């Protein structure tokens, strides 16, 4: 069963802009892909621009496991379905709704939130629901914006309730799950975000700004993040495993 009567805190203004940031998507997906296995549900899959980066077989045909792309907004879902059919050979399932509206008897091995958890008012409840839908040994994977002090007009414009740090994510860890990975990404980008907050206060970046970030700042972050042991960054990755 699915539910497309969506009323939420997300308008999707940034999805088309960020669809082209391939270096960034390649970078964070490399941190996540080794932990993806089995039957997957991608919560808030948007327009489908992240899915081929996440999928260990890259959208090519094959694999015996399900990959469900879940999206509560019917307009985004239509674009998501069209994009995946036109750009990949794998048979992804697309479903309208939220994790709460998915048949409660279904269980998954990996539940993924890519820039989604910050849009959900009750994030603790959401992770508890996700934990309940996991099989033993399954994982919850989250990529989210980091540091509440960086909360900007951009965050407000695209419906963020919050940004996260390590202690915030530890505090909402579901019972029975252990944290396998908790790291920051994009240390160089943190400086750019701080500059926007202090001086520009833009509600939306331009295509030129995103292109500069993706082509120059992200590669710098890949070097700096290793040197800094992923202790600093404007994004955060959290991975939990069910006992």
ABEGO torsion letter per residue (X at the ends): XBBABBBBABAGAAAAAAAABAAAAAAAAAAAAAABBEBBBBBGAEAGAAAAAABAAGGBBEEABBBBBBBABAAAAAAAAAAAAAABABBBBBBBEBAAABBAABBBABBBBBGAAAABABAAAAAAAAAAABBBGBBBBBBBBBEAAABBAAAAAAGBABBBBAAAAAAABBBGBBBABBBBBGAAAAAAAAAAAAAAGBABBBAAAAAAAAAAAAAAAAAAAAAAGGABEABBBBBBBBX
